[in-house]
Amino acid sequence: MRIALFITCVNDTLYPRTGQAVVRLLRRLGHEVVFPESQTCCGQMHYNTGYRREAQRLAVRFVETFADADAVLAPSGSCAAMVRDNYPRLGEPGSRLDRAVAELAPRVYDLSELLVDVLGVTDVGAYFPHTVTYHPTCHGLRLLKLGDRPYRLLREVRGIDLRELPGAAECCGFGGTFAVKNPDVSAAMGSDKARNVAATGAEVLCAVDNSCLMHIGGTLERGRTGVKAVHLAEILASTEQEPARI
């Protein structure tokens, strides 16, 4: 399959290893990965703060950029949810944008959806000999409804010791612009989540959103817990020959 990578802003600027891991993983599974260079922000930040017109322009750019893709992979649950859940609200009914979104949005996937539902795999040949706990991020859990897909993938990783996270379904407190508008509440929620992560005894915290991992990981680091935040893609791309760096 020819898969277009939508890298997302956070991954592009702060976590390039996630994008690199996605490419290694999909190529190892025998698929072609393309990177349309005209891509830019999905507009989630603009949409969430009331800049509807600016978000609409970015939506137009997105659907034009990825129109010909067999599948679009966004290694960020929140960005995939922006396209699938919010883009349909940006175009007037029957408009060109509305029709383009209706055509493209069903082909935009989170990594776990792409692997399990589209490519039909759970065992991707990964090796990651570490104790791991998984945080189901809000957009993935509530909007994309990823369910057990990430867990099914993680359970097939050789060498992994997967620990259950107490209060897993509770928000970590990041929420994009929420963390800027409500910093005290955000920090308190992050502290609660970090405390639960540390209680598992895991070496690694895994999620499908680096924005949430940044928030929780920063709290874990300030608490000197030694727990590392690692995107799902990096764990699944890890092999005995080319192990993930943590």
C-alpha positions as a Markdown table, in Angstrom:
| # | Residue | x | y | z |
|---|---|---|---|---|
| 1 | Met | 0.0 | 0.0 | 0.0 |
| 2 | Arg | 1.1 | 3.6 | -0.7 |
| 3 | Ile | 0.7 | 5.5 | 2.6 |
| 4 | Ala | 1.1 | 9.2 | 3.0 |
| 5 | Leu | 2.7 | 10.4 | 6.2 |
| 6 | Phe | 1.1 | 13.5 | 7.8 |
| 7 | Ile | 3.9 | 14.1 | 10.3 |
| 8 | Thr | 2.0 | 16.8 | 12.4 |
| 9 | Cys | 3.5 | 20.0 | 13.9 |
| 10 | Val | 4.6 | 18.5 | 17.3 |
| 11 | Asn | 6.3 | 15.5 | 15.7 |
| 12 | Asp | 8.0 | 17.6 | 13.0 |
| 13 | Thr | 9.4 | 20.2 | 15.4 |
| 14 | Leu | 10.0 | 18.3 | 18.6 |
| 15 | Tyr | 9.8 | 14.5 | 18.0 |
| 16 | Pro | 11.3 | 13.7 | 14.6 |
| 17 | Arg | 12.2 | 10.2 | 15.8 |
| 18 | Thr | 8.5 | 9.3 | 15.8 |
| 19 | Gly | 8.2 | 10.0 | 12.1 |
| 20 | Gln | 11.4 | 8.1 | 11.4 |
| 21 | Ala | 10.1 | 5.2 | 13.4 |
| 22 | Val | 6.8 | 5.2 | 11.4 |
| 23 | Val | 8.8 | 5.1 | 8.1 |
| 24 | Arg | 11.0 | 2.2 | 9.3 |
| 25 | Leu | 8.1 | 0.2 | 10.6 |
| 26 | Leu | 5.9 | 0.5 | 7.5 |
| 27 | Arg | 8.8 | -0.2 | 5.1 |
| 28 | Arg | 9.7 | -3.2 | 7.2 |
| 29 | Leu | 6.1 | -4.4 | 6.6 |
| 30 | Gly | 6.5 | -3.9 | 2.9 |
| 31 | His | 4.6 | -0.7 | 2.3 |
| 32 | Glu | 5.6 | 2.5 | 0.4 |
| 33 | Val | 5.7 | 5.7 | 2.5 |
| 34 | Val | 5.5 | 9.1 | 0.9 |
| 35 | Phe | 5.8 | 12.5 | 2.4 |
| 36 | Pro | 3.9 | 15.3 | 0.6 |
| 37 | Glu | 6.1 | 18.3 | 1.2 |
| 38 | Ser | 3.3 | 20.8 | 0.8 |
| 39 | Gln | 1.7 | 19.6 | 4.1 |
| 40 | Thr | 1.4 | 21.9 | 7.1 |
| 41 | Cys | -0.6 | 22.2 | 10.3 |
| 42 | Cys | -4.0 | 20.6 | 10.5 |
| 43 | Gly | -5.5 | 23.7 | 12.2 |
| 44 | Gln | -6.4 | 22.1 | 15.5 |
| 45 | Met | -5.0 | 24.9 | 17.6 |
| 46 | His | -6.7 | 27.5 | 15.5 |
| 47 | Tyr | -10.0 | 25.7 | 15.6 |
| 48 | Asn | -9.9 | 25.1 | 19.4 |
| 49 | Thr | -9.2 | 28.8 | 20.0 |
| 50 | Gly | -12.0 | 30.2 | 17.8 |
| 51 | Tyr | -10.0 | 31.0 | 14.6 |
| 52 | Arg | -12.4 | 29.2 | 12.4 |
| 53 | Arg | -11.5 | 31.0 | 9.1 |
| 54 | Glu | -7.8 | 30.2 | 9.6 |
| 55 | Ala | -8.6 | 26.6 | 10.4 |
| 56 | Gln | -10.8 | 26.3 | 7.3 |
| 57 | Arg | -7.9 | 27.5 | 5.1 |
| 58 | Leu | -5.6 | 24.8 | 6.6 |
| 59 | Ala | -8.3 | 22.2 | 6.1 |
| 60 | Val | -8.5 | 23.2 | 2.4 |
| 61 | Arg | -4.7 | 22.8 | 2.1 |
| 62 | Phe | -4.8 | 19.4 | 3.9 |
| 63 | Val | -7.5 | 17.9 | 1.6 |
| 64 | Glu | -5.7 | 19.2 | -1.5 |
| 65 | Thr | -2.3 | 17.9 | -0.3 |
| 66 | Phe | -3.6 | 14.4 | 0.5 |
| 67 | Ala | -6.4 | 13.9 | -2.0 |
| 68 | Asp | -4.7 | 11.2 | -3.9 |
| 69 | Ala | -3.4 | 9.1 | -1.0 |
| 70 | Asp | -4.5 | 5.5 | -0.5 |
| 71 | Ala | -4.3 | 6.1 | 3.2 |
| 72 | Val | -3.0 | 9.0 | 5.4 |
| 73 | Leu | -1.2 | 8.2 | 8.6 |
| 74 | Ala | -1.2 | 10.8 | 11.3 |
| 75 | Pro | 1.0 | 9.5 | 14.3 |
| 76 | Ser | -1.1 | 11.8 | 16.6 |
| 77 | Gly | -4.5 | 10.8 | 17.7 |
| 78 | Ser | -5.5 | 14.5 | 18.2 |
| 79 | Cys | -4.6 | 15.5 | 14.7 |
| 80 | Ala | -6.3 | 12.5 | 13.2 |
| 81 | Ala | -9.4 | 13.3 | 15.3 |
| 82 | Met | -9.2 | 17.0 | 14.1 |
| 83 | Val | -9.5 | 15.8 | 10.5 |
| 84 | Arg | -12.2 | 13.2 | 11.0 |
| 85 | Asp | -14.3 | 14.9 | 13.7 |
| 86 | Asn | -13.9 | 18.6 | 13.2 |
| 87 | Tyr | -13.2 | 19.1 | 9.4 |
| 88 | Pro | -16.8 | 18.1 | 8.6 |
| 89 | Arg | -17.9 | 21.1 | 10.6 |
| 90 | Leu | -15.7 | 23.6 | 8.7 |
| 91 | Gly | -17.3 | 23.4 | 5.2 |
| 92 | Glu | -20.8 | 24.6 | 4.3 |
| 93 | Pro | -23.1 | 21.6 | 3.5 |
| 94 | Gly | -22.5 | 20.7 | -0.2 |
| 95 | Ser | -19.5 | 22.9 | -0.6 |
| 96 | Arg | -16.3 | 21.7 | -2.3 |
| 97 | Leu | -14.6 | 21.5 | 1.0 |
| 98 | Asp | -17.5 | 19.5 | 2.5 |
| 99 | Arg | -17.3 | 17.0 | -0.4 |
| 100 | Ala | -13.5 | 16.8 | -0.3 |
| 101 | Val | -13.5 | 16.1 | 3.5 |
| 102 | Ala | -16.2 | 13.5 | 3.1 |
| 103 | Glu | -14.0 | 11.7 | 0.5 |
| 104 | Leu | -10.7 | 12.0 | 2.4 |
| 105 | Ala | -11.5 | 11.8 | 6.1 |
| 106 | Pro | -12.3 | 8.1 | 6.2 |
| 107 | Arg | -8.8 | 7.4 | 4.8 |
| 108 | Val | -7.1 | 9.2 | 7.7 |
| 109 | Tyr | -5.8 | 6.9 | 10.4 |
| 110 | Asp | -4.0 | 6.8 | 13.7 |
| 111 | Leu | -1.1 | 4.3 | 13.6 |
| 112 | Ser | -2.9 | 1.6 | 15.6 |
| 113 | Glu | -6.0 | 1.8 | 13.3 |
| 114 | Leu | -3.8 | 1.6 | 10.2 |
| 115 | Leu | -2.0 | -1.5 | 11.4 |
| 116 | Val | -4.9 | -3.4 | 12.9 |
| 117 | Asp | -7.8 | -2.4 | 10.7 |
| 118 | Val | -6.3 | -1.6 | 7.3 |
| 119 | Leu | -3.1 | -3.7 | 7.1 |
| 120 | Gly | -4.5 | -6.5 | 9.3 |
| 121 | Val | -1.5 | -7.0 | 11.5 |
| 122 | Thr | -0.9 | -7.0 | 15.3 |
| 123 | Asp | 2.5 | -8.7 | 15.4 |
| 124 | Val | 4.9 | -6.3 | 13.5 |
| 125 | Gly | 8.1 | -8.1 | 14.5 |
| 126 | Ala | 9.0 | -5.7 | 17.3 |
| 127 | Tyr | 11.4 | -6.3 | 20.2 |
| 128 | Phe | 11.4 | -4.0 | 23.2 |
| 129 | Pro | 12.7 | -5.6 | 26.4 |
| 130 | His | 11.3 | -3.1 | 28.9 |
| 131 | Thr | 8.5 | -2.6 | 31.3 |
| 132 | Val | 5.8 | -0.4 | 29.7 |
| 133 | Thr | 2.5 | 1.2 | 30.7 |
| 134 | Tyr | 0.1 | 2.7 | 28.2 |
| 135 | His | -1.9 | 5.9 | 28.5 |
| 136 | Pro | -4.9 | 6.1 | 26.2 |
| 137 | Thr | -5.1 | 9.7 | 25.2 |
| 138 | Cys | -8.4 | 11.5 | 25.2 |
| 139 | His | -8.7 | 12.0 | 21.4 |
| 140 | Gly | -7.8 | 8.4 | 20.8 |
| 141 | Leu | -10.0 | 7.1 | 23.4 |
| 142 | Arg | -13.1 | 9.3 | 23.0 |
| 143 | Leu | -13.1 | 10.5 | 19.4 |
| 144 | Leu | -11.2 | 7.9 | 17.4 |
| 145 | Lys | -12.4 | 5.2 | 19.7 |
| 146 | Leu | -9.2 | 3.2 | 19.4 |
| 147 | Gly | -10.3 | 0.8 | 22.0 |
| 148 | Asp | -7.9 | -2.1 | 22.5 |
| 149 | Arg | -6.0 | -1.7 | 19.3 |
| 150 | Pro | -2.8 | -0.2 | 20.9 |
| 151 | Tyr | -2.9 | -2.9 | 23.6 |
| 152 | Arg | -3.2 | -5.7 | 21.0 |
| 153 | Leu | -0.1 | -4.3 | 19.2 |
| 154 | Leu | 1.9 | -3.9 | 22.4 |
| 155 | Arg | 1.0 | -7.4 | 23.6 |
| 156 | Glu | 2.7 | -8.9 | 20.5 |
| 157 | Val | 6.0 | -7.1 | 21.1 |
| 158 | Arg | 8.7 | -9.6 | 22.1 |
| 159 | Gly | 10.4 | -8.9 | 25.5 |
| 160 | Ile | 7.9 | -6.4 | 26.7 |
| 161 | Asp | 6.4 | -6.4 | 30.2 |
| 162 | Leu | 3.1 | -4.5 | 29.9 |
| 163 | Arg | 1.8 | -3.0 | 33.1 |
| 164 | Glu | -1.8 | -1.7 | 33.6 |
| 165 | Leu | -2.1 | 2.0 | 34.3 |
| 166 | Pro | -4.4 | 3.0 | 37.2 |
| 167 | Gly | -6.9 | 5.6 | 36.2 |
| 168 | Ala | -5.9 | 5.1 | 32.6 |
| 169 | Ala | -9.0 | 6.8 | 31.1 |
| 170 | Glu | -8.5 | 10.0 | 33.0 |
| 171 | Cys | -7.2 | 13.0 | 31.0 |
| 172 | Cys | -3.5 | 13.9 | 31.6 |
| 173 | Gly | -4.4 | 17.6 | 31.6 |
| 174 | Phe | -2.6 | 18.7 | 28.5 |
| 175 | Gly | -5.5 | 19.3 | 26.1 |
| 176 | Gly | -3.5 | 21.6 | 23.7 |
| 177 | Thr | -4.4 | 25.2 | 24.4 |
| 178 | Phe | -6.2 | 24.0 | 27.6 |
| 179 | Ala | -2.7 | 23.8 | 29.2 |
| 180 | Val | -2.0 | 27.4 | 28.3 |
| 181 | Lys | -5.4 | 28.8 | 29.4 |
| 182 | Asn | -5.6 | 26.7 | 32.6 |
| 183 | Pro | -2.0 | 26.0 | 33.7 |
| 184 | Asp | -2.7 | 25.3 | 37.3 |
| 185 | Val | -5.5 | 22.8 | 36.6 |
| 186 | Ser | -3.4 | 21.3 | 33.8 |
| 187 | Ala | -0.4 | 20.8 | 36.1 |
| 188 | Ala | -2.5 | 19.2 | 38.8 |
| 189 | Met | -4.0 | 16.7 | 36.4 |
| 190 | Gly | -0.5 | 16.0 | 35.0 |
| 191 | Ser | 0.8 | 15.3 | 38.5 |
| 192 | Asp | -2.1 | 12.9 | 39.2 |
| 193 | Lys | -1.3 | 11.0 | 35.9 |
| 194 | Ala | 2.4 | 11.0 | 36.6 |
| 195 | Arg | 1.8 | 9.6 | 40.1 |
| 196 | Asn | -0.2 | 6.7 | 38.6 |
| 197 | Val | 2.5 | 6.0 | 36.0 |
| 198 | Ala | 5.2 | 5.9 | 38.6 |
| 199 | Ala | 3.1 | 3.5 | 40.7 |
| 200 | Thr | 3.2 | 0.9 | 37.9 |
| 201 | Gly | 7.0 | 0.5 | 38.3 |
| 202 | Ala | 7.3 | 0.8 | 34.5 |
| 203 | Glu | 10.4 | 2.1 | 32.8 |
| 204 | Val | 8.5 | 3.5 | 29.9 |
| 205 | Leu | 5.2 | 5.4 | 29.4 |
| 206 | Cys | 3.7 | 4.8 | 25.9 |
| 207 | Ala | 0.9 | 6.7 | 24.1 |
| 208 | Val | -0.2 | 7.6 | 20.6 |
| 209 | Asp | 0.2 | 11.4 | 21.1 |
| 210 | Asn | 3.5 | 13.1 | 21.7 |
| 211 | Ser | 1.8 | 16.2 | 23.0 |
| 212 | Cys | 0.4 | 14.2 | 26.0 |
| 213 | Leu | 3.7 | 12.4 | 26.4 |
| 214 | Met | 5.4 | 15.7 | 26.5 |
| 215 | His | 3.1 | 16.9 | 29.3 |
| 216 | Ile | 3.3 | 13.8 | 31.4 |
| 217 | Gly | 6.9 | 13.1 | 30.5 |
| 218 | Gly | 7.9 | 16.6 | 31.7 |
| 219 | Thr | 6.2 | 16.0 | 35.0 |
| 220 | Leu | 7.8 | 12.6 | 35.4 |
| 221 | Glu | 11.2 | 14.1 | 34.6 |
| 222 | Arg | 10.8 | 16.9 | 37.1 |
| 223 | Gly | 9.9 | 14.3 | 39.7 |
| 224 | Arg | 13.1 | 12.4 | 38.9 |
| 225 | Thr | 11.2 | 9.2 | 38.4 |
| 226 | Gly | 13.4 | 7.8 | 35.7 |
| 227 | Val | 10.4 | 6.9 | 33.5 |
| 228 | Lys | 10.8 | 7.7 | 29.8 |
| 229 | Ala | 8.0 | 8.8 | 27.5 |
| 230 | Val | 8.0 | 6.9 | 24.2 |
| 231 | His | 5.6 | 7.0 | 21.3 |
| 232 | Leu | 3.9 | 3.8 | 20.3 |
| 233 | Ala | 5.6 | 4.0 | 16.8 |
| 234 | Glu | 9.0 | 3.9 | 18.4 |
| 235 | Ile | 8.3 | 0.8 | 20.3 |
| 236 | Leu | 6.8 | -1.0 | 17.3 |
| 237 | Ala | 9.7 | 0.0 | 15.1 |
| 238 | Ser | 12.2 | -1.4 | 17.6 |
| 239 | Thr | 13.9 | -4.7 | 16.8 |
| 240 | Glu | 16.8 | -6.7 | 18.2 |
| 241 | Gln | 19.0 | -5.4 | 15.3 |
| 242 | Glu | 17.9 | -1.8 | 15.6 |
| 243 | Pro | 16.6 | -1.2 | 19.1 |
| 244 | Ala | 14.8 | 2.0 | 20.1 |
| 245 | Arg | 16.7 | 4.6 | 22.0 |
| 246 | Ile | 15.2 | 5.4 | 25.4 |
